[in-house]
């Protein structure tokens, strides 16, 4: 892999095995050694078996821990006690069968089974977690049984591994599913093509990684490979490192599972292939495998670690189960990885010493501000590039030019060594989900084009201002256009050093130079960039006309394909076409419960969607389809201050007749954006090619493929009935 080659470039010259083995032995003999010292000596490499027991106990912080099982009454009375006994017998026999000749002589089968049963029984009782064969307890015990630990140390090591390194499964379903959502976001960050492939095949990461996480790979790898992985894992003392190990396995398996991407792969075979992927690892692969995982870890935003620690691992402090549920729910609904404000600002620190700083952040972000132009001009991060996200729907050509300018500016900033330069794109919105939906459309567009390293700022620009105010930083040091806080004094300004002023002026100079180079690129690009920055494009308005159910017309037979999904270059707006109405049309419509619409006998389908209005706004909506009509139901927002109801209320727009549909189109760059075009009523005998488009509705349908297929089928049936 090219990533491995790049990771190897940063490798250091390690001392020979004999040197560090002798140093490790000396340190362990002298005592007073901790995990940090072990890591500095071993450099996260596989350990010699003779040191493993002592090193693991130190890394797990159980070397001098007492007997936690001393208070146990030794009663084996769990409802699933027989299942525990059978599972422990199997795992002990496996350890004995795979052990060396010397190990087999030293193993006491009955004693090992008794210890194993005691550990699982006591753990199940004290943690109030029911044993199940899928929770991986015996797989975690298996490598420990080969270390020759006594019962107290065996339990302490098992407890430490389960609480600190195995994702928890003792809370709500959303918390249990959180690790799989995180792995998907990490895969989307580093390899969106593979992530989209798995999504297309309807394969969740839970389908094949559940076994990896709960057993720390011991269920799929050989004992010697498992011990080698755990050597590195425990030295790093990073519970999230398992996610990057899993990420490397997925990336390495990509070529195999996508070999026949032209045909739809067998889902079950793909899941089986992915589940068994770690089994091909050998002990010689472990060091390179872990080094590549460390490379991916260094190239990933670290903000998620702080928030998700308590959510994933039972050893972390939990302030509130409600807070943990909220964190896990937010993770499941995240469109991409989120970057915290402190991490974003730390990455934007200017450095002009011309030398590599070891303490410099591993990741540099190119910040893309997707707020409207007027908001951007009121105040924005000094290093941010402005991209008006609304152009994607309003002016696709200008949007394409703006994206081209974005990547040009990114390249120039990186080459100039600017604080604004970075290969990782971090988008920032206003902080309101409803207002930031255009930003997420842009992100989806780039991810579909396999753009890697895409993240979004947590909380948006509002959180940025709030954070800078809370920590007492002068806004003018980071934000352009914002007023200085009233607390800023002349003394504070005077305390700034000449070096800081110089750094700031250099950064401003580079940003101005970057913008100047862009504007000088060409007259065409200059005009386009000026238009999208100033947001001066004119909005088209036209007469409104709606096709009603009582309209009777001859279906447009004999014309070109009515359903042209994927016409990338087709003009979405037809002259004289009535676009999707705004909120004024449904203002006087009756408010009804969505459930009452769904329960109507004539309703065949109800698709959740977003309606795209004439001015480009997105409204939460539902597209109802009957045998003859399609009706857009706009979701009604509940008033602030009122108790939130579980019911969804909607207002209906005037219905559209299905037999009036002329075309259904979408863009290849944004297939979820579907446009329904309606034709005017024509007299019998009039030529079909003269049909004029009089109305067009646009929707963002998450399941666009299945929705348009179902609607097409109903339209064909409606036309057949009319004839």
MIPA-682322 format. One record per residue (C-alpha): y, x, z; residue number from 1. Coordinates in Angstrom, 2 decimals. Layout:
BEGIN
yy,xx,zz,resi
Y,X,Z,NUM
...
***
This chain:
BEGIN
yy,xx,zz,resi
0.00,0.00,0.00,1
3.52,1.12,-0.75,2
4.57,-0.05,2.71,3
2.04,2.32,4.23,4
3.41,5.21,2.17,5
6.92,4.43,3.38,6
5.70,4.17,6.96,7
3.97,7.53,6.66,8
7.23,9.22,5.64,9
8.55,8.66,9.15,10
5.37,10.02,10.72,11
5.60,13.05,12.98,12
3.34,16.03,13.25,13
0.93,15.28,16.06,14
-0.70,18.04,18.06,15
-4.40,18.60,17.49,16
-6.91,16.35,19.25,17
-7.92,19.11,21.63,18
-4.32,19.63,22.74,19
-3.48,16.04,23.64,20
-6.97,15.32,24.97,21
-6.61,18.20,27.40,22
-3.09,17.13,28.34,23
-4.26,13.55,28.95,24
-7.18,14.72,31.09,25
-4.87,16.89,33.16,26
-2.41,14.04,33.70,27
-5.16,11.62,34.73,28
-6.64,14.17,37.13,29
-3.32,14.87,38.82,30
-2.52,11.16,39.19,31
0.98,9.65,39.38,32
0.70,8.52,35.75,33
1.87,5.21,34.32,34
1.76,3.42,30.99,35
4.92,5.14,29.71,36
3.53,8.62,30.36,37
0.23,7.71,28.71,38
2.07,6.43,25.65,39
4.14,9.61,25.38,40
1.00,11.75,25.52,41
-1.34,9.65,23.38,42
1.32,8.52,20.87,43
-0.44,5.15,20.44,44
-3.67,6.64,19.08,45
-7.31,5.78,19.70,46
-8.64,7.20,22.97,47
-11.77,9.25,23.65,48
-14.34,6.89,25.30,49
-14.44,8.99,28.48,50
-10.76,8.25,29.21,51
-10.77,4.59,28.18,52
-11.66,2.98,31.52,53
-8.97,4.81,33.47,54
-6.30,4.44,30.78,55
-6.89,0.71,30.28,56
-6.61,0.04,34.00,57
-3.32,1.94,34.12,58
-1.91,0.18,31.04,59
-2.93,-3.20,32.46,60
-1.36,-2.25,35.80,61
-4.54,-2.96,37.78,62
-5.50,0.61,38.75,63
-4.65,0.13,42.42,64
-4.92,-3.63,42.66,65
-7.04,-5.24,45.36,66
-9.95,-7.63,44.99,67
-8.49,-10.95,43.82,68
-11.90,-12.60,44.18,69
-12.26,-11.83,47.90,70
-11.35,-15.41,48.85,71
-13.84,-17.02,46.47,72
-16.61,-19.11,48.03,73
-19.03,-18.01,45.26,74
-19.91,-21.60,44.40,75
-21.01,-22.07,40.79,76
-20.36,-25.79,40.61,77
-18.22,-26.39,37.53,78
-19.20,-29.32,35.27,79
-19.69,-26.86,32.39,80
-21.49,-24.22,34.47,81
-24.59,-24.24,32.22,82
-22.44,-23.54,29.17,83
-20.79,-20.61,30.99,84
-24.20,-19.22,31.97,85
-25.53,-19.42,28.39,86
-22.37,-17.85,26.92,87
-22.43,-14.98,29.43,88
-26.10,-14.30,28.75,89
-25.43,-14.05,25.01,90
-22.45,-11.73,25.38,91
-24.26,-9.39,27.78,92
-27.27,-9.17,25.49,93
-24.92,-8.36,22.62,94
-23.29,-5.55,24.61,95
-26.69,-4.09,25.53,96
-28.07,-4.31,21.99,97
-25.04,-2.57,20.46,98
-24.76,0.11,23.14,99
-25.98,3.70,22.80,100
-29.29,4.86,24.21,101
-27.57,6.30,27.29,102
-25.62,3.08,27.84,103
-28.76,0.96,27.63,104
-30.33,2.97,30.44,105
-27.30,2.52,32.67,106
-26.84,-1.21,32.01,107
-28.22,-3.70,34.54,108
-28.65,-6.92,32.57,109
-28.91,-9.34,35.49,110
-26.01,-7.79,37.36,111
-23.81,-7.87,34.25,112
-24.60,-11.55,33.64,113
-23.83,-12.40,37.28,114
-20.50,-10.57,37.13,115
-19.60,-12.24,33.85,116
-20.42,-15.73,35.20,117
-18.49,-15.04,38.40,118
-15.38,-13.90,36.51,119
-15.26,-16.92,34.19,120
-16.03,-19.40,36.95,121
-13.38,-18.05,39.32,122
-10.82,-17.78,36.51,123
-11.48,-21.37,35.42,124
-11.03,-22.61,38.98,125
-7.93,-20.65,39.92,126
-6.15,-21.38,36.61,127
-7.39,-25.00,36.40,128
-8.40,-24.41,32.78,129
-11.64,-25.87,31.51,130
-14.07,-23.50,29.81,131
-14.77,-24.04,26.13,132
-16.55,-21.77,23.71,133
-13.50,-21.75,21.44,134
-11.15,-20.26,24.06,135
-12.54,-16.75,23.47,136
-13.13,-15.77,27.12,137
-16.51,-14.18,26.47,138
-15.09,-12.28,23.48,139
-12.37,-10.81,25.71,140
-14.97,-9.89,28.33,141
-17.26,-8.14,25.83,142
-15.27,-4.86,25.44,143
-14.67,-4.77,29.21,144
-18.39,-5.04,30.01,145
-19.01,-1.74,28.28,146
-16.63,0.14,30.59,147
-18.86,0.01,33.66,148
-16.25,-1.76,35.83,149
-17.10,-3.26,39.20,150
-16.57,-6.98,39.73,151
-13.04,-6.67,41.16,152
-11.78,-4.44,38.35,153
-13.57,-6.55,35.74,154
-11.76,-9.67,36.91,155
-8.39,-7.93,37.26,156
-8.60,-6.50,33.74,157
-9.75,-9.84,32.28,158
-6.98,-11.72,34.08,159
-4.32,-9.24,32.91,160
-5.47,-9.50,29.28,161
-5.56,-13.29,29.32,162
-2.18,-13.68,31.00,163
-0.27,-10.96,29.13,164
-1.83,-10.69,25.68,165
-3.73,-13.88,24.78,166
-1.46,-16.78,23.70,167
-1.68,-19.60,26.22,168
-3.45,-22.90,25.61,169
-2.88,-24.62,28.97,170
0.30,-26.54,28.12,171
1.26,-29.18,25.55,172
-0.11,-29.18,21.99,173
3.26,-28.01,20.65,174
3.09,-24.90,22.87,175
-0.49,-24.22,21.85,176
0.50,-24.40,18.17,177
3.61,-22.22,18.59,178
1.90,-18.83,17.87,179
0.67,-20.11,14.52,180
4.16,-21.31,13.59,181
5.55,-17.89,14.48,182
2.99,-16.08,12.33,183
3.88,-18.30,9.39,184
7.60,-17.48,9.82,185
6.79,-13.75,9.98,186
4.72,-14.05,6.80,187
7.55,-15.99,5.15,188
9.97,-13.21,6.14,189
7.89,-10.38,4.68,190
5.86,-12.06,1.91,191
7.20,-15.50,0.91,192
4.92,-15.57,-2.14,193
1.76,-15.42,-0.03,194
3.21,-17.89,2.49,195
4.03,-20.38,-0.27,196
0.54,-19.91,-1.72,197
-1.08,-20.83,1.61,198
1.27,-23.81,1.97,199
0.34,-24.98,-1.52,200
-3.35,-24.76,-0.61,201
-2.58,-26.70,2.60,202
-3.92,-23.83,4.68,203
-2.29,-23.42,8.08,204
-2.38,-20.07,9.84,205
-4.16,-21.89,12.66,206
-7.13,-22.47,10.34,207
-8.06,-18.77,10.34,208
-6.14,-16.94,13.10,209
-7.08,-19.05,16.12,210
-10.19,-16.92,16.56,211
-8.17,-13.71,16.12,212
-5.63,-14.54,18.81,213
-7.90,-15.92,21.53,214
-10.32,-12.97,21.24,215
-7.79,-10.23,20.38,216
-9.87,-9.55,17.23,217
-13.06,-8.81,19.18,218
-14.87,-11.80,17.64,219
-14.52,-10.36,14.12,220
-14.43,-6.58,14.61,221
-17.19,-4.26,15.75,222
-17.04,-3.10,19.41,223
-15.81,0.39,18.48,224
-13.06,-1.00,16.24,225
-12.07,-3.51,18.92,226
-11.80,-0.74,21.51,227
-9.71,1.35,19.11,228
-7.34,-1.57,18.48,229
-7.03,-2.29,22.18,230
-6.29,1.41,22.84,231
-3.17,1.13,20.69,232
-2.36,-2.41,21.78,233
-2.35,-1.58,25.49,234
-0.42,1.65,25.01,235
2.32,-0.20,23.18,236
2.37,-2.85,25.92,237
3.80,-5.31,23.40,238
2.09,-8.73,23.50,239
3.65,-9.66,20.14,240
2.06,-6.68,18.40,241
-0.99,-8.83,17.60,242
1.18,-10.88,15.23,243
1.99,-7.81,13.16,244
-1.65,-6.74,13.16,245
-2.45,-10.20,11.79,246
0.40,-9.87,9.28,247
-1.00,-6.60,7.92,248
-4.43,-8.18,7.53,249
-2.93,-11.08,5.56,250
-0.91,-8.80,3.29,251
-3.98,-6.66,2.61,252
-6.02,-9.76,1.76,253
-3.37,-11.16,-0.59,254
-4.79,-9.68,-3.78,255
-8.26,-10.99,-3.03,256
-7.32,-14.58,-2.23,257
-4.74,-14.84,-5.04,258
-6.95,-13.25,-7.69,259
-7.56,-16.61,-9.34,260
-4.09,-18.02,-8.78,261
-4.22,-19.69,-12.21,262
-6.82,-22.14,-10.94,263
-6.73,-24.02,-7.67,264
-8.74,-21.98,-5.13,265
-11.41,-23.50,-2.94,266
-9.71,-24.20,0.39,267
-12.78,-23.73,2.58,268
-13.77,-20.48,0.85,269
-10.23,-19.14,1.21,270
-10.18,-19.97,4.95,271
-13.57,-18.29,5.38,272
-12.37,-15.18,3.51,273
-9.24,-14.95,5.67,274
-11.10,-15.55,8.94,275
-13.53,-12.71,8.22,276
-10.88,-10.30,6.88,277
-10.70,-8.14,10.07,278
-14.44,-7.46,9.91,279
-13.97,-4.85,7.15,280
-11.97,-2.54,9.44,281
-13.59,0.73,10.49,282
-12.67,3.03,13.34,283
-11.11,5.46,10.85,284
-8.80,2.65,9.63,285
-7.42,1.80,13.07,286
-4.66,4.42,13.32,287
-3.27,3.68,9.83,288
-3.69,-0.04,10.37,289
-1.71,0.03,13.62,290
0.92,2.34,12.16,291
1.56,-0.11,9.33,292
1.75,-2.97,11.85,293
4.35,-0.95,13.78,294
6.30,-0.50,10.54,295
6.41,-4.27,9.98,296
7.42,-4.75,13.61,297
10.35,-2.38,13.18,298
11.41,-4.27,10.03,299
11.49,-7.65,11.78,300
14.26,-9.25,13.84,301
13.41,-8.93,17.52,302
15.31,-11.97,18.84,303
12.23,-14.18,19.02,304
10.53,-11.97,21.62,305
12.85,-12.93,24.48,306
12.71,-16.67,23.87,307
9.01,-16.93,23.14,308
7.57,-14.74,25.88,309
7.30,-17.57,28.43,310
6.21,-19.95,25.71,311
3.27,-17.83,24.54,312
1.97,-15.96,27.57,313
1.01,-17.37,30.94,314
1.97,-14.12,32.69,315
5.62,-14.66,31.84,316
7.92,-16.55,34.18,317
8.36,-20.20,33.18,318
11.57,-21.79,34.41,319
10.65,-25.24,33.13,320
7.83,-26.73,31.11,321
10.43,-28.90,29.39,322
12.27,-25.78,28.29,323
9.05,-24.25,26.98,324
8.29,-27.44,25.06,325
11.81,-27.41,23.62,326
11.43,-23.78,22.50,327
8.06,-24.42,20.87,328
9.35,-27.57,19.15,329
12.35,-25.66,17.79,330
9.98,-22.99,16.48,331
7.83,-25.56,14.67,332
10.94,-27.01,13.00,333
12.50,-23.65,12.08,334
13.07,-23.12,8.40,335
12.95,-19.34,8.76,336
13.28,-16.67,11.45,337
16.37,-16.97,13.63,338
18.52,-14.03,14.69,339
20.46,-14.11,17.94,340
24.20,-13.44,18.02,341
23.86,-10.20,20.08,342
21.28,-8.78,17.66,343
23.46,-9.65,14.66,344
26.53,-7.99,16.19,345
24.56,-4.92,17.26,346
23.34,-4.52,13.69,347
26.93,-4.71,12.41,348
28.17,-1.84,14.55,349
29.89,0.67,12.25,350
28.60,4.25,12.08,351
30.58,6.92,10.24,352
29.19,10.17,11.60,353
27.25,10.69,8.38,354
24.02,11.42,10.25,355
21.03,9.30,11.20,356
21.36,8.05,14.73,357
18.04,7.66,16.52,358
19.52,4.84,18.60,359
20.85,3.00,15.54,360
19.30,-0.42,14.93,361
16.24,-0.46,12.69,362
17.60,-3.45,10.77,363
20.93,-3.84,9.02,364
21.93,-7.37,8.02,365
23.97,-8.47,5.03,366
25.62,-11.57,6.48,367
26.07,-14.56,4.16,368
28.50,-17.23,5.38,369
27.57,-20.58,3.81,370
30.26,-22.75,5.37,371
32.79,-24.61,3.18,372
35.66,-22.52,1.87,373
38.26,-24.07,4.17,374
36.16,-23.31,7.24,375
35.48,-19.78,6.04,376
39.19,-19.14,5.51,377
40.00,-20.31,9.04,378
37.86,-17.53,10.45,379
34.76,-15.55,9.56,380
32.82,-12.48,10.60,381
34.50,-9.39,9.27,382
31.41,-8.23,7.38,383
30.39,-11.66,6.01,384
30.09,-12.52,2.32,385
31.08,-16.09,1.47,386
28.70,-18.28,-0.54,387
29.69,-21.92,-0.91,388
26.30,-23.61,-0.53,389
27.55,-26.95,-1.92,390
27.81,-25.36,-5.37,391
24.03,-25.54,-5.69,392
24.28,-29.27,-6.31,393
27.85,-29.60,-7.60,394
28.12,-26.61,-9.95,395
24.72,-25.00,-10.63,396
26.16,-22.50,-13.13,397
28.79,-21.29,-10.68,398
26.17,-21.14,-7.95,399
24.00,-18.83,-10.08,400
27.03,-16.59,-10.69,401
27.80,-16.59,-6.97,402
24.24,-15.56,-6.08,403
24.42,-12.76,-8.64,404
27.67,-11.60,-7.04,405
26.01,-11.77,-3.63,406
23.26,-9.34,-4.57,407
25.76,-7.08,-6.35,408
27.91,-6.96,-3.23,409
24.84,-6.26,-1.10,410
23.83,-3.30,-3.26,411
27.36,-1.88,-3.23,412
27.64,-2.22,0.56,413
24.31,-0.44,1.07,414
25.28,2.41,-1.27,415
28.66,2.77,0.45,416
27.00,3.00,3.87,417
29.14,0.11,5.05,418
28.50,-1.78,8.27,419
28.37,-4.85,6.00,420
25.42,-3.41,4.08,421
21.80,-4.19,4.81,422
18.66,-5.12,2.91,423
18.03,-8.04,5.28,424
19.92,-11.27,4.46,425
21.15,-13.22,7.47,426
22.72,-16.60,6.71,427
25.28,-18.16,9.02,428
26.43,-21.76,9.00,429
28.67,-23.87,11.17,430
26.03,-24.52,13.82,431
25.54,-28.21,13.05,432
22.21,-29.07,11.41,433
23.69,-31.93,9.41,434
26.45,-29.71,8.00,435
24.13,-26.74,7.46,436
21.64,-28.61,5.29,437
23.20,-27.09,2.16,438
22.64,-23.63,3.62,439
18.96,-24.43,4.12,440
18.74,-25.59,0.50,441
20.06,-22.18,-0.59,442
17.54,-20.44,1.66,443
14.72,-22.55,0.20,444
15.90,-21.64,-3.30,445
15.79,-17.90,-2.55,446
12.43,-18.10,-0.77,447
10.97,-19.89,-3.77,448
12.10,-16.93,-5.85,449
10.14,-14.63,-3.46,450
13.19,-13.11,-1.80,451
12.08,-11.23,1.31,452
13.93,-10.53,4.58,453
15.73,-13.87,4.94,454
16.87,-15.13,8.35,455
19.49,-17.46,9.81,456
21.90,-16.96,12.70,457
20.95,-18.99,15.77,458
23.71,-21.43,16.65,459
25.90,-20.57,13.66,460
29.54,-19.54,13.67,461
30.35,-21.77,16.65,462
27.91,-19.82,18.81,463
29.36,-16.55,17.54,464
32.85,-17.46,18.73,465
31.49,-18.76,22.03,466
29.54,-15.55,22.66,467
32.48,-13.25,21.87,468
34.69,-15.27,24.22,469
32.13,-15.23,27.04,470
31.67,-11.45,26.95,471
35.43,-10.88,26.79,472
35.63,-9.26,23.36,473
38.86,-9.57,21.37,474
38.00,-11.86,18.45,475
40.14,-9.81,16.07,476
37.69,-6.93,16.41,477
34.93,-8.96,14.75,478
36.45,-12.08,13.22,479
38.97,-12.29,10.38,480
41.45,-15.14,10.59,481
40.82,-16.10,14.22,482
43.66,-16.08,16.73,483
43.64,-13.49,19.48,484
42.69,-14.90,22.89,485
45.63,-15.50,25.23,486
44.09,-13.11,27.76,487
44.43,-10.17,25.42,488
47.08,-7.85,26.82,489
49.03,-4.93,25.56,490
47.21,-2.67,28.00,491
43.85,-3.64,26.52,492
45.08,-2.75,23.07,493
46.49,0.52,24.30,494
43.13,1.49,25.82,495
41.48,1.58,22.39,496
40.81,5.14,21.29,497
41.93,6.64,18.02,498
38.31,6.94,16.98,499
37.70,3.21,17.42,500
40.79,2.37,15.38,501
39.68,4.75,12.69,502
36.21,3.21,12.56,503
37.64,-0.28,12.29,504
40.06,0.67,9.53,505
37.26,2.37,7.60,506
35.09,-0.70,7.86,507
37.94,-2.95,6.67,508
38.63,-0.55,3.82,509
35.00,-0.66,2.68,510
34.92,-4.45,2.82,511
38.12,-4.65,0.76,512
36.75,-2.10,-1.68,513
33.52,-4.07,-2.02,514
35.43,-7.28,-2.77,515
37.71,-5.45,-5.22,516
34.81,-4.03,-7.20,517
33.32,-7.47,-7.51,518
36.52,-9.02,-8.82,519
36.95,-6.27,-11.40,520
33.42,-6.61,-12.77,521
34.44,-8.96,-15.57,522
36.95,-11.69,-16.33,523
34.19,-14.31,-16.40,524
32.76,-13.36,-13.03,525
36.28,-13.15,-11.63,526
37.07,-16.71,-12.66,527
33.78,-18.03,-11.32,528
34.05,-16.23,-8.01,529
37.68,-17.37,-7.61,530
36.66,-20.98,-8.22,531
33.83,-21.00,-5.74,532
35.82,-19.15,-3.05,533
38.83,-21.46,-3.36,534
36.58,-24.49,-3.91,535
38.87,-25.84,-6.64,536
36.22,-27.43,-8.85,537
37.01,-31.00,-9.87,538
34.65,-33.74,-8.87,539
33.51,-36.11,-11.61,540
34.06,-39.78,-11.04,541
32.94,-42.57,-13.29,542
32.40,-46.31,-13.38,543
29.58,-47.69,-11.31,544
26.89,-49.92,-12.72,545
23.59,-50.90,-11.13,546
20.42,-52.19,-12.71,547
19.30,-55.37,-10.97,548
15.92,-57.08,-10.79,549
17.15,-60.03,-12.93,550
17.96,-57.68,-15.82,551
15.42,-58.18,-18.57,552
15.03,-55.59,-21.29,553
12.44,-54.21,-23.60,554
10.81,-51.03,-22.23,555
11.76,-47.86,-24.03,556
8.55,-47.34,-25.94,557
8.17,-44.71,-28.60,558
10.77,-42.38,-27.17,559
10.19,-38.83,-25.95,560
8.42,-38.28,-22.66,561
10.20,-40.38,-20.07,562
8.99,-38.18,-17.22,563
10.20,-34.62,-17.81,564
9.65,-32.92,-14.48,565
10.90,-29.36,-14.45,566
13.63,-29.32,-17.08,567
15.55,-26.39,-15.65,568
18.34,-26.30,-18.19,569
18.85,-30.02,-18.55,570
22.23,-31.40,-17.61,571
21.85,-33.51,-14.51,572
25.02,-35.54,-15.09,573
25.23,-37.73,-18.17,574
28.61,-38.89,-19.49,575
29.30,-42.35,-18.21,576
26.40,-42.23,-15.77,577
26.84,-43.78,-12.39,578
25.75,-41.28,-9.78,579
24.27,-42.12,-6.39,580
26.82,-44.23,-4.53,581
28.43,-43.14,-1.33,582
28.27,-44.87,1.99,583
30.78,-47.56,1.06,584
28.27,-49.61,-0.93,585
25.89,-50.14,1.93,586
28.75,-50.66,4.41,587
28.34,-54.44,4.37,588
24.55,-54.43,4.05,589
22.49,-55.84,6.88,590
21.08,-53.33,9.36,591
17.32,-53.64,9.71,592
14.48,-51.75,11.32,593
12.63,-49.40,9.02,594
9.33,-50.70,10.36,595
10.19,-54.19,9.07,596
10.64,-52.78,5.56,597
7.37,-50.87,5.72,598
5.50,-53.99,6.83,599
6.61,-56.09,3.85,600
3.65,-57.08,1.68,601
5.39,-56.14,-1.58,602
6.17,-52.54,-0.49,603
3.76,-50.07,-2.11,604
5.30,-46.77,-0.98,605
7.98,-45.55,1.43,606
9.00,-41.91,0.96,607
11.18,-40.10,3.50,608
13.94,-38.25,1.64,609
17.61,-37.32,1.50,610
19.97,-39.15,-0.81,611
22.45,-36.96,-2.70,612
25.78,-38.77,-3.01,613
28.38,-38.39,-5.72,614
30.38,-35.91,-3.66,615
27.27,-33.84,-2.91,616
26.67,-35.04,0.64,617
23.11,-35.49,1.88,618
22.19,-38.67,3.73,619
18.91,-39.21,5.60,620
17.14,-41.93,3.66,621
13.88,-43.63,2.71,622
12.90,-44.52,-0.86,623
11.00,-47.81,-0.92,624
9.03,-48.71,-4.03,625
7.74,-52.20,-4.84,626
5.97,-53.44,-7.95,627
9.29,-53.95,-9.78,628
12.03,-52.16,-7.86,629
12.99,-48.99,-6.05,630
15.33,-49.39,-3.10,631
17.16,-46.67,-1.19,632
17.38,-47.26,2.56,633
20.09,-45.19,4.24,634
19.36,-44.30,7.85,635
21.99,-45.59,10.26,636
23.12,-43.12,12.90,637
23.19,-44.49,16.42,638
26.52,-44.44,18.18,639
27.20,-41.69,20.67,640
26.88,-42.68,24.29,641
24.23,-45.27,23.64,642
20.71,-44.82,24.82,643
18.64,-43.31,22.06,644
16.21,-45.81,20.55,645
12.84,-44.84,19.15,646
13.33,-47.33,16.31,647
14.88,-46.18,13.03,648
17.54,-48.50,11.58,649
18.52,-48.57,7.91,650
20.88,-50.20,5.45,651
19.64,-51.05,1.97,652
21.48,-50.13,-1.19,653
21.29,-52.46,-4.20,654
17.83,-52.22,-5.78,655
17.08,-50.43,-9.05,656
14.77,-52.02,-11.60,657
11.81,-49.78,-12.41,658
11.65,-50.88,-16.07,659
15.17,-49.46,-16.54,660
14.06,-45.91,-15.67,661
14.62,-43.67,-18.68,662
13.85,-40.26,-17.24,663
12.73,-38.58,-14.04,664
13.78,-34.94,-13.94,665
13.81,-32.00,-11.57,666
14.83,-28.36,-11.69,667
12.31,-25.55,-11.65,668
14.55,-23.66,-9.24,669
14.63,-26.64,-6.86,670
11.65,-28.94,-7.60,671
12.30,-31.16,-4.57,672
15.60,-32.34,-6.09,673
14.57,-35.37,-8.20,674
16.93,-37.31,-10.48,675
16.11,-40.86,-11.61,676
18.08,-41.82,-14.74,677
18.53,-45.45,-15.76,678
19.41,-46.81,-19.20,679
21.68,-49.67,-20.16,680
20.25,-52.94,-21.39,681
19.66,-52.97,-25.14,682
19.15,-55.90,-27.46,683
15.81,-56.48,-29.13,684
15.39,-54.43,-32.27,685
18.00,-51.84,-31.34,686
16.90,-48.25,-31.82,687
15.62,-46.59,-28.68,688
17.31,-43.26,-29.41,689
20.67,-44.95,-28.86,690
19.85,-45.69,-25.23,691
22.76,-44.70,-23.00,692
22.36,-43.39,-19.47,693
24.38,-45.69,-17.21,694
23.13,-44.70,-13.76,695
21.48,-41.78,-11.98,696
20.17,-41.47,-8.45,697
19.36,-38.10,-6.90,698
17.04,-37.52,-3.97,699
15.54,-34.56,-2.20,700
11.88,-35.50,-1.76,701
9.76,-33.11,0.36,702
6.60,-34.35,-1.42,703
8.21,-34.56,-4.83,704
5.02,-34.08,-6.85,705
2.99,-36.86,-5.28,706
6.02,-39.17,-5.02,707
6.98,-38.96,-8.70,708
3.35,-39.34,-9.73,709
3.03,-42.56,-7.71,710
6.34,-43.94,-9.02,711
5.37,-43.14,-12.61,712
2.12,-45.05,-12.19,713
3.96,-48.12,-10.86,714
6.52,-47.97,-13.70,715
3.74,-47.95,-16.28,716
2.18,-50.99,-14.61,717
5.58,-52.76,-14.54,718
6.12,-52.13,-18.25,719
2.65,-53.42,-19.05,720
3.34,-56.68,-17.19,721
6.66,-57.22,-18.98,722
4.96,-56.89,-22.36,723
***
